[in-house]
Amino acid sequence: MKNIVMAILLAGLFFARPLQADPDSQMELVDLRSGQTFRLAEQGRMLAGYRIILVGEHHTAASHHQAQLAVIQTLVAAGQKVAVGMEMFRRDSQPSLDDWSAGKLDASSFEEVYRDNWNYPWPLYQPILEYARENRLAILGLNVPRGVTRQVAREGFSSLSAQERQDLPFVTCDVSEDYMAYIKKAYGAHGHGQMNFNHFCEAQLVWDKAMAANALRFLEDHPSHVIVVLAGSGHARKGGIPSQLKAMSSLAHLVILPEVPGAIDQESLDHEDADFLIRSF
């Protein structure tokens, strides 16, 4: 397996106010198994063959959010019932997300909900969220309360109360060798100092497992829908959320990562990391 380049959880790219994506744009999908390249706009039928499509991102990269929006638009254009699952929102914010999608919550009020959930600039995600509202697409909060991940990172999963663990799958730091190597690089790159590594690993797995479980819970209740999961590329790569999906369900899922030359590209990743790269011109 090719070397996994650490840069996936770090968001150090310059951002600008994003433009509205267009499914008829020149965005391309690169198949990491065959090396073939396809126009995204022509792949609606292929994408529709999966119940869960994970599209990664560097949080501050506007082009990544444009790519995510283009995937959503391509599925809508193909006639699919699409839900947008987002790392950026906690599950306890679901009533506000439902009101936004239904047109019952004004923009300024919803922006406050967004800022309570996520620290990155609103304009980066605004086009996706506005498109979902305009097209009445369900938006799903996939994440856990921030206090839960802080507690796990400090004292481990076993330190959570019964109430805190109520909707969470059981978590241990039990991952593949490749994903363990990735987590160790993330641990070192984030400068966590004296934080217990096992606790840090369990915190990562809390995110991955909870987001997988919340996506599957929605699909159980909405069997005709496709979910596009938007998450950091570290969570979206196959060792992260997809590994948990595979352990919990047989539903078909697909992983798409935005290309970052020198970090996330055909030289640094292969089919064991993702199914497709997405690039735009």
Secondary structure, DSSP 8 states (H G I E B T S, - for coil): -----S-SS---S---------TTSS-EEEETTT--EEEGGG-HHHHTT-SEEEE---TT-HHHHHHHHHHHHHHHHTT-EEEEEEEEEEGGGHHHHHHHHTT-S-HHHHHHHHHHH--S-HHHHHHHHHHHHHTT-EEEEEE--HHHHHHHHHH-GGGS-TTTTTT-----S---HHHHHHHHHHHHHTT-TTS-HHHHHHHHHHHHHHHHHHHHHHHHH-TTEEEEEE--HHHHSTTTHHHHHHHH----EEEEEE-BTTTBSTTT--TTT-SEEEE--
